[in-house]
């Protein structure tokens, strides 16, 4: 069984590194938000008026917000090219402001989005959304749900704290349990993953592939490209002071990531 999983991992990684047969070089930005509200509570909060200004900017400048699934399917060769000026909107964690502040705006503007959730907090932590709120969001057809592991661990710290066998079991649990809980509660297909804190390495990528994930997302701040590794696709972390033109107008420029975000040592 382990040999079979190893072969599968190698084949998947080789497939993900191959350039598109179409030879296209279109680059697509993925925007990453976390929390919303009337005031800036921390560096990951975008105020509700500022987020609405982002949606207006995209609409007024001819951008097309597409589903994350569409982008991944395009990179997998399962669909034709996306519209020009396409981008994707994602939100991590499942903070309650996603329901109270973000959700009304995406309904008003009819914008498709993907939420990356860690289930341990849902209907449990005071800061998080409930399963019923997520089911309500699902009914609109605008919101899709994917995994952010089970409780958002820092894999770097856990690797230092645990012995190798314990760490391996811990990673597998975080990936498997999140996927199973989201699928059971929301009746959706979960095969995408957002790396907590943007942390990933080759070992984690192989574990994610073995757990059934076909794409995963970091916080490396640049546009996605057709020849990127699908298990480490980059996203722009958006803060309240950002203007979207910084991330949309210069697709070939890598924006420096804040300290502490994902590593790229093994990724070409």
ROTOR-381130 format. One record per residue (C-alpha): x negated, y negated, z. Coordinates in steps of 0.2 Angstrom, whole numbers, padded with zeros to 4 digits, always signed. Each point is the difference from the previous one (the first is absolute). Layout:
N
XYZ...
END
This chain:
268
+0000+0000+0000-0014-0012+0005-0009+0004-0017+0016-0004-0009+0002-0016+0008-0018-0005-0003+0002+0004-0019+0016-0010+0000-0008-0015+0008-0015+0000-0012+0012+0001-0015+0011-0014+0006-0015-0011+0004-0007+0003-0018+0017-0003-0007+0001-0017+0009-0017-0006-0006+0004+0003-0018+0004-0015-0010+0017-0002-0008+0001+0009-0017+0008-0016-0007-0016-0009+0004+0010-0015+0007-0008-0011+0013+0016-0009+0007-0003-0005+0018+0015-0001+0012+0000-0009+0017+0009+0009+0015+0004-0013+0014+0000+0006+0018+0011-0008+0014+0003+0004+0018+0011-0011+0010+0011-0015-0003+0009-0013+0011+0003-0018+0003-0018-0003+0007-0017+0007-0002-0002+0012+0014-0017+0008-0006-0010+0000-0016+0011+0014-0007+0016-0011+0001+0007-0009-0015+0014-0012+0004+0017+0004-0008+0000-0017-0010-0018+0004-0006+0005+0017-0006+0015-0007-0009-0012-0012-0008-0010+0014-0006+0015+0008-0008+0005-0016-0008-0018-0002-0007+0001+0017-0008+0017-0003-0008-0005-0017-0006-0016+0006-0008+0006+0015-0009-0006+0014+0011+0009+0016+0001+0000+0010+0016+0000+0018-0003+0002+0015+0011-0016+0008+0007+0006+0017-0007+0000-0008-0018-0018-0005+0002-0006+0017+0006+0010+0009-0013-0008-0011-0013-0017+0004+0007+0004+0018-0001+0006-0001-0018+0018+0004+0004+0007-0017-0007-0004-0013-0013-0009-0016+0005+0008-0012+0012+0006-0017-0005-0013-0014-0001-0003-0010+0015+0006+0014+0011-0004+0002+0019+0005+0010+0015+0006-0005+0017-0003+0011+0015+0002-0002+0019-0009+0010+0013+0005+0005+0018+0019-0001+0001+0001-0016+0011+0018-0005+0004-0002-0017-0009+0000+0010-0016+0018+0004+0003+0005-0017+0007-0010-0012-0011-0007+0009-0015+0014+0011-0005+0013-0014-0003-0012-0008-0012-0004+0015-0010+0019+0003-0002+0003-0018-0005-0015+0000-0013+0003+0019-0005-0018+0005+0003-0005+0018+0002-0012+0003+0014-0009+0015+0008-0002+0001+0019-0014+0010+0008+0006+0006+0017-0007+0009+0015+0015+0010+0007-0006+0001+0018+0005-0018+0002+0017+0000-0009+0015+0000+0012-0012+0001+0014-0011-0016+0002+0008-0016+0003-0009-0009-0014+0005+0013-0013+0015+0003-0011+0012+0014+0003+0004+0015-0011+0018-0007-0003-0007-0016-0006-0011+0009-0012+0014+0010-0007+0010-0016-0003-0015-0007-0010-0001+0016-0010+0019-0002-0005-0005-0015-0010-0011+0009-0012-0013-0013+0002-0010+0008+0014-0011+0015-0001-0009+0008+0015-0018+0008+0001-0012+0005+0014-0012-0010+0011-0005+0015+0010+0010+0006+0016-0006-0014+0012-0012-0011-0009-0017+0007+0007-0017-0008-0003-0008+0015-0008-0018-0007+0003+0003+0000+0019+0008+0017+0000-0014+0008-0009-0012-0007+0013+0011+0006+0014+0005+0017-0005-0011+0015-0005+0000+0006-0018+0014+0013+0002+0011-0011+0010-0002-0015-0012+0004+0011-0015+0016+0006+0009+0004-0018+0005-0001-0006-0018+0011+0014-0006+0013-0003+0013+0001-0019-0004+0002+0003-0018+0012+0015+0001+0011-0006+0014+0003-0017-0008+0005+0007-0016+0011+0013+0007+0009-0012+0012+0003-0013-0014+0007+0013-0012+0011+0007+0013+0008-0016+0007+0001-0010-0017+0002+0014-0012-0013-0007-0012-0016+0007-0008-0015-0005+0009-0016+0002-0010-0009-0017+0002-0010-0006+0015-0007-0016+0006-0016+0002+0010+0001-0008+0017-0012-0015+0002-0005+0004-0018-0012+0013+0006-0004+0015-0011-0014+0011-0005-0002+0016-0011+0005+0011+0014+0016-0009+0003+0004-0001-0018-0002+0019-0002+0011+0003+0016+0014-0011-0008-0001+0009-0016+0002+0016+0009+0015-0006+0010+0009-0004-0016-0004-0018-0003-0002-0006-0019-0005-0018+0003-0007-0010+0015-0003-0019+0003-0013-0010+0008-0003-0018+0004-0014-0003-0013+0005-0017-0007+0000+0002-0018+0012+0005-0015+0003+0018-0003-0007+0007-0016+0005+0015-0011-0017+0009+0004+0001-0003+0019+0000+0015+0012+0019+0002+0004-0004+0005+0018-0008-0017+0004+0010-0013-0010-0003-0018+0005+0012-0013+0007-0001-0018+0005+0004-0003+0018+0011-0016+0000-0001-0013+0014+0011-0015+0003-0013-0012-0007-0003+0009-0016+0007-0006-0017+0004+0014-0012-0009-0008-0014-0016+0005+0009+0004+0018-0003+0009-0001-0017-0010-0011-0011-0017+0008+0001+0002+0019-0002-0018+0004-0002-0006-0009+0016-0002+0010+0016+0006-0010+0015-0010+0002+0015+0009+0011+0013+0001-0005+0018-0012+0009+0012+0005+0017+0006+0010+0005-0015-0003+0015-0011-0016+0007-0005-0005+0003-0018-0018+0008+0002+0005+0016-0010+0012-0008-0012-0008-0006-0017
END
